[in-house]
Amino acid sequence: MANKGKTPINAGRPVYFSYARNNDAKPEWKHISDCVDIIIKKFQQENIEYRLDVRDLITGDRISGFEKEIGHKSETVVIVFSDRYFRSMHCMNELIQIQKSLKTNPNKRLLLIKCGDFNLADMHYIRDLEKFWTAKKNEYDEIKFHRIREFSSTEKAAEASGYYLDKIRELYSFFSAYNYFDASKGNWDNFVNDLIKYYNNTPKPETKSARVAEVKKTVAKPKKKSRGWLWIVAALLLVFVFFGYGYYRAHRFPFTITSCSVITQDGKENLKIEYFSPQTRPFELYIKVFDPNGNLIISADSPVGYSLKKYVAFEQGYGEAAIDGVDKILSGKSAGDYRFELYFHDRQIDSYTFPLSGAIGE
């Protein structure tokens, strides 16, 4: 609000107030917002536009909306911080919104006014605030547990912020980073004059939405282009998916081994596998054989990193196949438990352990 009939010196750039109102609950709370009344009178005299929740909110308006507005739409905010400010959900939520907005708008102008006798550097005071919000948390946990009533938007915000318990110990570092104004000692004329100089010498910051709007005005609207290429891309994508899935099935999951055993066939030890294959075709299998001590067994014919490599002809459906060459790998080996690992395209299919008795191939 500013003088009627005159254009405010900060038209469209109101000063927002974040403060706790007077309260008789404690003697030191009776006059905590009197300084706001002093500033408002001077703003009206100097024709400075401002926004105040008690004046600008009408019945039915959500206070939480005003709290978000302070945080994200404001260019200049006057924070009158007091003991009651730090014990108010509305005020603490406003502070959270302001701190969040500083991440995207670090040039936001904050004018801090200390009102009251308290010390944020005093751990006894900080612990007292923590006790206060811990009690609040317990109170609202009971309300929620017993479903006494639904939380308001501000109460939900407090719950989402952990009832500000993590923020309490950050108060000193935040407020001490600013050259704040002491309500009991400061000169209000100087305070207002500094603000007038700011608005006279600082152009309105360009917001992201304003930049987008300006781009829309200056850039000619392009002609609509044919979207035939989209159909081409879609068709190519379908082809890629179709053949890619086929390749995936063929090279990653072409068959299933249902059982494996060592058998003697024609006087030689072979590896017998039972399988299910959706197609008829040969597959290249690699086999690792480990002795009872866990050592990989290899021969002169073994491929690098494996004991055996064999092409196995798979028939469509359920079937079985014999893999020869096991007797050469196990020739002369002592009795014990031998582990066989089957691989396809460097991917292990399964692992089997067989107890073998006596030397094989002798």
Summary of the structure (lengths in Angstrom):
residues: 362
radius of gyration: 39.0
end to end distance: 105.4
largest distance: 114.0
contacts: 946
relative contact order: 0.08
helix: 41%
strand: 24%
